[in-house]
Amino acid sequence: MISKWLNVGHDHLTIDIFNQAIVQQDPLAVSVLEEVAFYLGMGIVSITNLFNPEKIIVGGELADDNPYFIQKVHEFVAGHSLETHTGELEVLPSSFGNDADVIGAASLLLHELFHFTLSE
């Protein structure tokens, strides 16, 4: 699907087209997604082994509404981290979606001005 999309004359690929390709199990899209999950997973393995977190929150357009990506990252982390650190570990998509940067900026501003912390 992606190869056809680019060969038809489109010069760029959107996240929506990429996610559609993942749903349709396009081999190129799946390969790219697995490679991204591999490299992100390597970083998360280091964090997991150092800090033993209960949850890892993954943000960005690729993680939004993409359970296959989250699953691949979690599988990699579970398979490569210390066993004692992954029993209860959850890898979850961010609930902030595309508003994460705005919420983060507002949180910093509120904290600096009022020593206030945003929490749900």
C-alpha positions in Angstrom: 0.0 0.0 0.0 2.7 2.5 0.9 4.8 1.7 -2.2 1.7 2.2 -4.4 0.9 5.4 -2.6 4.3 6.8 -3.2 4.6 5.5 -6.8 1.3 7.1 -7.8 2.9 10.5 -7.4 2.4 11.5 -3.8 5.5 13.0 -2.4 5.0 12.5 1.3 3.4 10.0 3.6 1.0 11.1 6.4 0.5 9.3 9.7 -3.1 8.5 8.7 -2.0 6.7 5.6 0.8 4.9 7.5 -1.8 3.8 10.2 -4.1 2.5 7.5 -1.2 0.5 6.0 -0.5 -1.0 9.4 -4.2 -2.0 9.8 -4.0 -3.7 6.3 -0.7 -5.4 7.3 1.3 -3.7 4.5 4.7 -5.4 4.7 6.7 -2.2 4.3 4.6 -0.4 7.0 4.9 -3.3 9.4 8.7 -3.4 8.8 9.1 0.3 9.5 6.9 0.1 12.6 8.8 -2.9 14.0 12.1 -1.1 13.5 10.8 2.1 15.3 9.5 -0.1 18.1 13.0 -1.8 18.3 14.9 1.4 18.7 12.4 3.0 21.1 12.4 -0.3 23.0 16.1 -0.2 23.4 15.9 3.1 25.1 13.0 2.0 27.3 15.0 -1.1 28.3 17.8 1.1 29.6 15.3 3.2 31.6 13.5 0.1 32.9 16.7 -1.5 34.1 17.9 1.7 35.8 14.7 2.9 37.4 12.3 0.0 37.5 9.2 2.0 36.7 5.6 0.8 37.0 4.5 2.4 33.8 6.0 3.8 30.7 3.9 6.4 28.8 4.6 6.6 25.0 3.4 9.7 23.2 3.4 11.0 19.7 1.3 10.5 16.6 2.6 7.0 16.0 1.5 5.8 19.5 -2.0 7.4 19.4 -4.6 4.8 18.5 -2.0 2.3 17.5 -2.2 -0.7 19.9 0.0 -2.8 17.5 2.9 -0.3 18.1 2.4 -0.2 21.8 2.3 -4.1 21.9 5.5 -4.3 19.9 7.3 -1.9 22.2 6.1 -3.7 25.3 7.1 -7.1 23.9 10.6 -5.8 23.2 11.0 -4.3 26.6 9.6 -7.4 28.4 12.0 -9.6 26.4 15.1 -7.5 27.0 14.8 -6.0 30.4 15.6 -7.6 33.7 12.8 -10.1 34.6 12.5 -8.6 38.1 11.6 -5.2 36.5 9.0 -6.3 33.9 6.5 -8.3 35.9 4.2 -5.4 36.6 5.5 -3.0 33.9 2.9 -1.4 31.7 3.6 0.3 28.4 0.7 2.7 27.6 -0.1 5.4 25.0 -0.3 8.9 26.3 -3.8 10.1 27.1 -2.9 13.7 26.2 -2.8 12.9 22.4 -1.8 15.9 20.3 -2.3 18.3 23.2 0.7 17.0 25.2 3.0 19.9 24.3 0.3 22.5 25.3 -0.5 20.7 28.5 3.2 20.4 29.4 3.8 24.1 28.7 0.8 25.1 30.8 1.9 22.8 33.6 5.4 24.4 33.7 3.8 27.9 33.7 1.4 27.1 36.5 4.1 25.5 38.6 6.4 28.4 38.2 3.8 31.1 38.9 1.7 29.4 41.6 3.7 26.3 42.7 0.7 24.4 41.3 0.8 20.9 39.9 -1.6 19.6 37.2 -2.9 16.2 38.0 -5.9 14.1 37.1 
